[in-house]
Amino acid sequence: MELEQLQEFDQEVLAHPANAQSYATNQFLDALSQLISIDAETEDELKNVKDALRAFATVLPHVFKTVCQNEAETRMWETTTKLTDLIETKLVDHTNPGVRINAFKCLQILIRLYSKPNDPNKKGDFSLTSVRQNHRLLDITQLEEKGQAYLRVFLDLLKSNQSSAIITAVVNCLVPIVKRRSQFRQQIIEGFVNVSKSPPSDLSTVQKRCIEKIIKIALTTLIRTESLASYRNEFISAFSSVGGNPAIFQSRQQRERERERRDEEKRSKRHLGNTSTEHSEKRTKLSHQGNTPPQKAKNTPPPPPPQQQQRPSTTVPPVQTQSSFPNGRSPLANFDITTLPLNIVIEICLAVLQSVPEQTIREKINMLPPGGLVMPNNKQPQQPLIPSTLPPSSLPATINTNANAGSIPASGKMPPFSQQQQQQQPAVASSSSSAPPVSRPSSSKKHDLDQQKSNERETKRPKLESPASTPDTKITSTITKSRVPLASVQERASQSLKMQPYELAAPKTPARDQQLELLKMSLQRIFDAEDYLQPKGNESTNGRQPTSSSLQSSSAVAAAAAAVARRSASDQPFKTLWSLLIAKLVTLGTAYDVPNDNTNNNNQQEEEDDKKVTNMTKSTMDDSNPNNLKEMLIDFVVADLSSRHELALEWLHQEFLLDTAQKRQDPDNYKPTYFKWLQLLLQKGISTLEAKDKTLTKLMLDAPSLNSESIDLIRRYMREESTRFVSCVSTLRDLVSNRPPIREICLNVLLDYCINPDVKMRSTSIVAVKKWVPDHQDISPKVESFAIQALHTLTQPSTPDDDNEVNDENGDTEMKENNNKESEKDEEEKENDSKTKEQEVVRHAELFFALCARKNELLDELFNVYIHASEQVQRFIRKHIFNLIKSIGMNSTKLLDTIRHFPPGGETLVIRILVTLCDTVRPTPELVSAVKSVYQERNLDAKFLIPIVSGLGKEDLRHNLSKIVQLLNNSEAQRSVVKTVFSRIVSSSATVAAPMTPTELLLALHEMEENVPLSKAAEAISVCFQMPDTFEAKHVSAALRHLSEQPKIPLLLMVTMIRTVAVYKSLVQFILQLLEKLTKKKVWTYPKLWDGFVKCIEKTQPESVKMVANLPQAQLKDILLRIPSIQSPLREHAERNQQVKVLVLMNEMGLIHDEDEEEEEEENKQVKKQQNNINHHQEKDE
């Protein structure tokens, strides 16, 4: 979601930078905050951070402007402050150079915003001058101090050991600051000089030269900046200090002054030449007009009378005529002025009036008739449209008339104009023979001539008298030939600004139901105006939504869409005004008392209008009417809550302010309605939002006040609609962080779901809650207390229902002998009960485990609960503690301290912790030391040493190996444990050698026969032979050779040799050689060794026959009796090698028989064997 907004920003703003203003919103700032706040590690994440910083730097001035203009943008300013603090404290020193450079750009913008500009009147340069005094959010003094602090960050970077790329980026950021904020020039120039003279010591010569060049380029840029010309000497001095040649700028200045002097001379000559040429052209034109016959000059008006030519003009300069335009046509000839918008026409009129001198305006006003200008009307007397402001006697003396013109009456009143004269007034204003020469624009000369003829015809008509005359007044025979000159359009516009004020009659107040109806109609029309305020990026030129195919095929539509997108930024203030208008109209428009229709006292009504909110009381109208209007507004907002939530917030603020004012005036009787409308808005609006929409969060965060009912509504949606659970959790999390008045309520909702049986709901809530531990001072203690309390519930005894279940299980156990089906059912119930109990343990302990991973000090509380819990609960805790211990790690100081000082009864939990820590990695020396110390102090079981055996030294292993071997009990589980121990002892890594080699381990096992029962030692040796990949043949042979050479032969030697013959067939000959060495040591003198020797002979036959034949007679006889199977191979070997001694012994023992006797003896043995089997089965049946 955030990446999509950033990509949309890049597409629109990179092509049209003016569109950046439309992104100065809370939604876009939240997206940037999410992208910038992550701990970026991969390349894609770093790229997103850099793009987000660049977008933030672009939109930052517009955000600052918005906050300056609107003090209600608290959330926007808080998000901006959070981002700026993150940039200053973390991203400026980021490990990635690209992130740092983009952070520098943000600081550059902040310095410009938090300082005063060189030119306060320059548009587009946002600064502290835009902040009004006593601003609720912006403190000018604090912001100025922040700007200076950001500047010191740049200067400190220049002083520290930085790479050349970072120094270059800092210099490039400081140059624009000097251009726009010259008050910082001395500090920045000093920093440039210092870094040029003393660059970082760890840079190479080429990099130092590069920095020096960058500084010179920066100073050169500042020297050539025209707006900094007054400081040019300072910059040149600094340029000289860094090794530059200031002479190049001095010669440049001289060349510029010389060039300016030559240009000035050329302009003066050109002006004189144009003036003389213009005068000559005018003289030629006038002479040509004077010599041309009147009938041929069709396109030129007749020249004015001599008196008018000689009279000095007091009007505005003549407007350029068509003859002065190229091709003889004015570019405005075919322009339709009615197509211009009204505001443009007003601006043009004001601009024209500003260009006219005040003296000229006064003269033209004095030239108006005494009665002013009146609109044409034949029936009723007319009020002057533009009354004269000066008496007739004050008319200027420059107004003369012709010889045949009538004189002005002595009374000072001018003759009234006839209807025809009024209709022709705009035309004759500039063409009357008695009017002063007032130039006017015309479309063609022919049109001017026709207009003049028309005016002449009008003057020849009989003049009707004014309607003010008597009804029977006749048409006079004489025609007035002299008139007061009429004002031009420009003069009448100037005069209209000085109209006398007038008062309208007070309107009649409509009835209250009519007021509400009008209010409803007005509100609906304002609703409909929303379409004109919404920026539509895909609308066509005629306002319709085009299809995708038309957009692709029509370049004109695409251009129109781009123009609308660029215009969307300017629509934002209108949307704000639109929302504010609706909010005040709905809230305040229905809150006043209805004024009395019979009241005619205007002063009293004005006083009541001035009081406004202070005089607001309960409305006397029916409650249903204003409620209907507010419900109408809610329905309108809910129809598109995602885009209209700002309107809802404006209205809620107005309702809250109204309730506050009313409650202050009448605290006993007034009942606030704000929460009623908030609840209704939430009930209707939440169901219309999508599951992942964040509008609910924005609405709840920016609402003026919330109550428990609002939170209960969110809880209900969390319970009833699982798809909204994640978004509701996010909303509650933000409310806990940003709305302290309702923090307790929202936190309780989240904590309740942290022990919910549903795994997904529980996990989502835990993720939201654990972020406050341990950093948040107010929230963290409450979360920890709840988690500890939930964990302590595991120590409570079983409920009566559980006891009954146990008794039932015992009864079922007694019935197992009689009913197998009931036994199976009982086993299933027992298994289900175990799973249920495990789920209960997990849901009460999962939150605590998550918090303990972030705050290791909670481990003490875990052991306290563990030692008081039942064995079943302990087993489940050990089973599910794996992730917690892995997240803590063996480097945790608190964990090591807990292992050293765990309470009695927690041994099994400590062993589980050690097994988890050392499962795949070698233990650290600190962990080994902690385990050894507690093992020795408390004389603990050898199980504590098993997890850390790979971290013990050789001597420690030899000393404690016997205790580990004693754990064997002929069970496969213990053999597996010991096998793991042996594997860790002989395993090595690339950096750490194994504590013991396989050969050394075998020798150590043979040396412990005095401390370990022989059976357990033999079992340990058997475990070694179950690992042929670890204990290879070379390791076994080396150990056997070493043992056989010992003065005192270990008893376990024969065990090892027997196992070797069974596992390693390639070592049979090697074993026979060792047996032969043992015969030389008279192994038969050691009964236990001799027993092993005989077994080894039996395992290695027939290869061992040769060695047996060489034994003394007594030992040979013993072997023949104990190993009957060797008799035949031995006889064959003796006969083949003529060993008479062996044959004689066998004959004496009766082992040599005839073939018939041997067959009969063999049959007897078979019969005897069958009889024994029959007897054995009979005894078993009995």
Beta strands, then each sheet from edge to edge (+ up, - down):
end
